[in-house]
Structure formats: C-alpha cells, structure tokens
C-alpha cells in the first residue's frame, strides 16, 4: 500500500497534502505528552508528526520505549504539546504542525476531508462520504478510514458522528469524544 503524508489545517484553512517522500522509512520516536484528557503519545517521523493517540489506547505497532516530554524532546514534539494544551484549554481552534500520516489513497482522501472540518463542525459518516463525492452507501468505508486515523485531535475524527447524531466509535473512547465536542461547542459561542 503506497503511503503519503497529509498536512493539517492552519489558521488559513487546510493545507494541501504534500507528495510522499521517497526513500527508506524513518524509525518512529515516541514521546508522552501530558494532557487534560489523559496522557497522549506522539510519534515523530523525520520532521513531522506521524501519530498521536491516547496512552491507554495506543496505536498499533507502538514501539517502546516511550520517552518523557522534557527539554530533550525535539522542538516539533514540544510545539505539538504546547498546541494540544492550548486546544484543550479552549484557546486554539486549529493546529499548525507538520504531519505525516501514512495510509492508502482512500484513507488519505478521508483524512484530508477530516482536516477540512471546521472547529466545532459535526458531520455524519454519510455526509463525509458525500463531501468526498461518494454516495452515502460508502459511509462504512469512510468510517473504517476515519477509525484508522493515526493523528487524533490533529485530524479531528471526533467531529464525525452517526447518521442519527449519536456518538460512534472513537479510538480515545466515547467519554473523550463527548468532552472534545463539548469543548468545541463551548468555544464556538
């Protein structure tokens, strides 16, 4: 499966994904980031974040050891921790970080659509499929790609709901999904 990186939206809206880099895969370095919703684990590949997950729901293939966030952490990881903290305090609406989420072409398209969701926006899986130019019947395939999102918060899959508006799966758990949606709803007012 060919992989390519994807960029997260900045304050000026979503940035276009960059083409996949050629050459050997870089080993992921993992760092623990403390947070208001529990510790998160961030992985850096080269000069971009490759994964962000909650520590109690680790990404598949998580390599150990996980390093503690301190002054020895790379600048990108320290900046990610700062932006995540600002977001969780309700002081940031968009992330401005280099991202390198690897996945197939379909998943990349879904993740670009996630990156394009506005702060506080909520959409159903069928609506996200339609935004991608697909029929609503492709909602399950879209849901699988949303579920494979390696960059929680940064590619805001928590904004995707069931067709009836109910909370559906979230790798960080439904309580966190609810908390993130409430945080964003409060921030929009």
C-alpha positions as a LaTeX table, in Angstrom:
\begin{tabular}{lrrr}
\hline
Residue & $x$ (\AA) & $y$ (\AA) & $z$ (\AA) \\
\hline
Unk1 & 0.00 & 0.00 & 0.00 \\
Unk2 & 1.54 & 3.31 & $-1.07$ \\
Unk3 & 1.71 & 5.92 & 1.64 \\
Unk4 & 1.79 & 9.67 & 1.52 \\
Unk5 & 1.81 & 12.41 & 4.13 \\
Unk6 & $-1.06$ & 14.76 & 4.81 \\
Unk7 & $-0.97$ & 18.26 & 6.23 \\
Unk8 & $-3.28$ & 19.56 & 8.94 \\
Unk9 & $-5.18$ & 22.80 & 8.59 \\
Unk10 & $-3.63$ & 26.01 & 9.84 \\
Unk11 & $-5.32$ & 29.24 & 10.65 \\
Unk12 & $-5.84$ & 29.92 & 6.93 \\
Unk13 & $-7.74$ & 26.70 & 6.26 \\
Unk14 & $-6.49$ & 23.27 & 5.25 \\
Unk15 & $-3.15$ & 22.97 & 3.54 \\
Unk16 & $-2.77$ & 20.68 & 0.57 \\
Unk17 & $-1.11$ & 17.34 & 1.22 \\
Unk18 & 2.45 & 17.10 & 0.07 \\
Unk19 & 3.62 & 14.25 & $-2.17$ \\
Unk20 & 5.03 & 11.16 & $-0.50$ \\
Unk21 & 8.73 & 11.27 & 0.20 \\
Unk22 & 10.82 & 8.65 & $-1.49$ \\
Unk23 & 13.43 & 6.62 & 0.35 \\
Unk24 & 13.61 & 4.45 & 3.46 \\
Unk25 & 11.07 & 4.75 & 6.24 \\
Unk26 & 12.32 & 6.62 & 9.28 \\
Unk27 & 12.06 & 4.94 & 12.65 \\
Unk28 & 9.33 & 6.49 & 14.79 \\
Unk29 & 10.35 & 8.12 & 18.07 \\
Unk30 & 7.55 & 8.19 & 20.67 \\
Unk31 & 7.03 & 10.82 & 23.35 \\
Unk32 & 4.50 & 11.01 & 26.21 \\
Unk33 & 2.57 & 14.30 & 26.29 \\
Unk34 & 0.61 & 15.07 & 29.48 \\
Unk35 & $-2.90$ & 16.31 & 28.84 \\
Unk36 & $-6.20$ & 17.31 & 30.38 \\
Unk37 & $-7.90$ & 14.22 & 28.91 \\
Unk38 & $-5.09$ & 11.87 & 29.87 \\
Unk39 & $-1.57$ & 11.34 & 28.59 \\
Unk40 & $-1.10$ & 11.16 & 24.85 \\
Unk41 & 1.67 & 9.53 & 22.85 \\
Unk42 & 3.15 & 11.38 & 19.91 \\
Unk43 & 5.42 & 9.85 & 17.29 \\
Unk44 & 7.75 & 11.84 & 15.12 \\
Unk45 & 8.97 & 10.62 & 11.74 \\
Unk46 & 11.61 & 12.85 & 10.24 \\
Unk47 & 10.43 & 16.45 & 10.64 \\
Unk48 & 6.71 & 15.64 & 11.01 \\
Unk49 & 4.30 & 14.05 & 13.46 \\
Unk50 & 3.30 & 10.59 & 12.30 \\
Unk51 & 0.96 & 9.54 & 15.11 \\
Unk52 & $-0.92$ & 10.91 & 18.09 \\
Unk53 & $-3.00$ & 8.66 & 20.33 \\
Unk54 & $-4.08$ & 8.39 & 23.94 \\
Unk55 & $-1.73$ & 6.34 & 26.08 \\
Unk56 & $-4.49$ & 3.99 & 27.24 \\
Unk57 & $-5.48$ & 3.33 & 23.60 \\
Unk58 & $-2.08$ & 3.05 & 21.89 \\
Unk59 & $-1.56$ & 3.00 & 18.16 \\
Unk60 & $-0.96$ & $-0.40$ & 16.56 \\
Unk61 & 2.73 & $-1.23$ & 16.39 \\
Unk62 & 3.67 & 1.18 & 19.17 \\
Unk63 & 7.40 & 0.88 & 19.63 \\
Unk64 & 8.92 & 1.15 & 23.07 \\
Unk65 & 10.44 & 2.92 & 24.83 \\
Unk66 & 8.25 & 5.96 & 25.12 \\
Unk67 & 10.23 & 9.00 & 26.20 \\
Unk68 & 9.00 & 11.57 & 28.67 \\
Unk69 & 8.41 & 15.08 & 27.39 \\
Unk70 & 11.27 & 17.22 & 28.65 \\
Unk71 & 13.85 & 19.67 & 27.34 \\
Unk72 & 15.50 & 16.87 & 25.33 \\
Unk73 & 12.33 & 16.30 & 23.25 \\
Unk74 & 12.53 & 17.54 & 19.67 \\
Unk75 & 11.18 & 21.06 & 19.06 \\
Unk76 & 8.29 & 19.65 & 16.98 \\
Unk77 & 7.10 & 17.43 & 19.83 \\
Unk78 & 7.37 & 20.26 & 22.35 \\
Unk79 & 5.42 & 22.54 & 19.96 \\
Unk80 & 2.77 & 19.84 & 19.48 \\
Unk81 & 2.42 & 19.54 & 23.26 \\
Unk82 & 2.01 & 23.32 & 23.55 \\
Unk83 & $-0.63$ & 23.48 & 20.80 \\
Unk84 & $-2.53$ & 20.48 & 22.18 \\
Unk85 & $-2.59$ & 22.09 & 25.63 \\
Unk86 & $-3.87$ & 25.36 & 24.14 \\
Unk87 & $-6.56$ & 23.45 & 22.22 \\
Unk88 & $-7.68$ & 21.55 & 25.33 \\
Unk89 & $-7.88$ & 24.85 & 27.24 \\
Unk90 & $-10.16$ & 26.22 & 24.51 \\
Unk91 & $-7.55$ & 28.78 & 23.39 \\
Unk92 & $-6.71$ & 27.21 & 19.99 \\
Unk93 & $-9.01$ & 26.21 & 17.15 \\
Unk94 & $-6.52$ & 24.91 & 14.57 \\
Unk95 & $-3.17$ & 23.17 & 14.68 \\
Unk96 & $-0.16$ & 24.35 & 12.73 \\
Unk97 & 2.10 & 21.32 & 12.71 \\
Unk98 & 3.85 & 19.26 & 10.05 \\
Unk99 & 2.04 & 15.92 & 9.76 \\
Unk100 & 3.00 & 12.70 & 8.03 \\
Unk101 & 0.04 & 10.30 & 8.27 \\
Unk102 & 0.68 & 7.23 & 6.18 \\
Unk103 & $-2.11$ & 5.27 & 4.55 \\
Unk104 & $-3.64$ & 4.25 & 1.26 \\
Unk105 & $-5.11$ & 6.67 & $-1.25$ \\
Unk106 & $-8.69$ & 6.26 & 0.02 \\
Unk107 & $-7.68$ & 6.83 & 3.66 \\
Unk108 & $-5.63$ & 9.85 & 2.60 \\
Unk109 & $-8.71$ & 11.35 & 0.95 \\
Unk110 & $-10.80$ & 10.79 & 4.06 \\
Unk111 & $-8.09$ & 12.30 & 6.27 \\
Unk112 & $-7.89$ & 15.36 & 4.01 \\
Unk113 & $-11.65$ & 15.73 & 4.46 \\
Unk114 & $-11.19$ & 15.48 & 8.25 \\
Unk115 & $-8.51$ & 18.17 & 8.06 \\
Unk116 & $-11.02$ & 20.38 & 6.27 \\
Unk117 & $-13.67$ & 20.18 & 9.01 \\
Unk118 & $-14.13$ & 23.47 & 10.82 \\
Unk119 & $-13.71$ & 23.81 & 14.57 \\
Unk120 & $-16.91$ & 22.63 & 16.23 \\
Unk121 & $-18.37$ & 21.28 & 12.98 \\
Unk122 & $-20.15$ & 17.95 & 13.24 \\
Unk123 & $-20.84$ & 15.66 & 10.32 \\
Unk124 & $-22.13$ & 12.13 & 9.84 \\
Unk125 & $-20.19$ & 9.38 & 8.09 \\
Unk126 & $-22.63$ & 9.52 & 5.14 \\
Unk127 & $-22.23$ & 13.30 & 4.96 \\
Unk128 & $-18.47$ & 12.92 & 4.96 \\
Unk129 & $-18.75$ & 10.36 & 2.16 \\
Unk130 & $-20.87$ & 12.81 & 0.14 \\
Unk131 & $-18.34$ & 15.58 & 0.79 \\
Unk132 & $-15.78$ & 13.26 & $-0.81$ \\
Unk133 & $-18.02$ & 12.89 & $-3.86$ \\
Unk134 & $-19.15$ & 9.39 & $-2.85$ \\
Unk135 & $-22.63$ & 8.05 & $-2.35$ \\
Unk136 & $-23.97$ & 7.79 & 1.21 \\
Unk137 & $-23.76$ & 3.99 & 0.92 \\
Unk138 & $-19.96$ & 4.36 & 1.20 \\
Unk139 & $-20.33$ & 5.56 & 4.79 \\
Unk140 & $-18.93$ & 2.33 & 6.24 \\
Unk141 & $-15.78$ & 2.51 & 4.13 \\
Unk142 & $-15.39$ & 6.13 & 5.18 \\
Unk143 & $-15.93$ & 5.05 & 8.79 \\
Unk144 & $-13.14$ & 2.48 & 8.54 \\
Unk145 & $-10.76$ & 5.15 & 7.22 \\
Unk146 & $-11.85$ & 7.56 & 9.97 \\
Unk147 & $-11.18$ & 4.80 & 12.52 \\
Unk148 & $-7.68$ & 4.29 & 11.12 \\
Unk149 & $-6.79$ & 7.98 & 11.63 \\
Unk150 & $-3.31$ & 7.96 & 13.20 \\
Unk151 & $-3.43$ & 11.59 & 14.36 \\
Unk152 & $-6.23$ & 12.05 & 16.90 \\
Unk153 & $-7.17$ & 15.68 & 17.58 \\
Unk154 & $-4.92$ & 16.90 & 14.74 \\
Unk155 & $-7.13$ & 15.26 & 12.10 \\
Unk156 & $-10.40$ & 15.77 & 14.00 \\
Unk157 & $-12.19$ & 12.44 & 13.63 \\
Unk158 & $-14.06$ & 13.20 & 16.88 \\
Unk159 & $-16.26$ & 15.54 & 14.79 \\
Unk160 & $-17.74$ & 12.61 & 12.85 \\
Unk161 & $-21.00$ & 11.22 & 14.28 \\
Unk162 & $-23.53$ & 8.56 & 13.44 \\
Unk163 & $-26.24$ & 9.40 & 10.92 \\
Unk164 & $-28.66$ & 9.99 & 13.79 \\
Unk165 & $-26.21$ & 12.37 & 15.51 \\
Unk166 & $-25.15$ & 9.80 & 18.09 \\
Unk167 & $-21.60$ & 9.27 & 19.23 \\
Unk168 & $-19.96$ & 6.37 & 17.44 \\
Unk169 & $-16.56$ & 4.81 & 17.97 \\
Unk170 & $-13.51$ & 6.87 & 18.85 \\
Unk171 & $-10.04$ & 5.45 & 19.47 \\
Unk172 & $-9.74$ & 7.62 & 22.58 \\
Unk173 & $-13.08$ & 6.43 & 23.97 \\
Unk174 & $-16.57$ & 7.92 & 23.78 \\
Unk175 & $-16.13$ & 9.93 & 27.00 \\
Unk176 & $-13.22$ & 11.78 & 25.41 \\
Unk177 & $-15.13$ & 12.25 & 22.17 \\
Unk178 & $-18.00$ & 13.79 & 24.12 \\
Unk179 & $-15.58$ & 16.03 & 26.05 \\
Unk180 & $-13.93$ & 17.23 & 22.81 \\
Unk181 & $-17.29$ & 18.01 & 21.20 \\
Unk182 & $-18.42$ & 19.89 & 24.33 \\
Unk183 & $-15.14$ & 21.83 & 24.40 \\
Unk184 & $-15.59$ & 22.90 & 20.78 \\
Unk185 & $-19.28$ & 23.72 & 21.24 \\
Unk186 & $-18.43$ & 25.98 & 24.18 \\
Unk187 & $-15.64$ & 27.60 & 22.14 \\
Unk188 & $-17.97$ & 28.46 & 19.25 \\
Unk189 & $-20.26$ & 30.53 & 21.48 \\
\hline
\end{tabular}
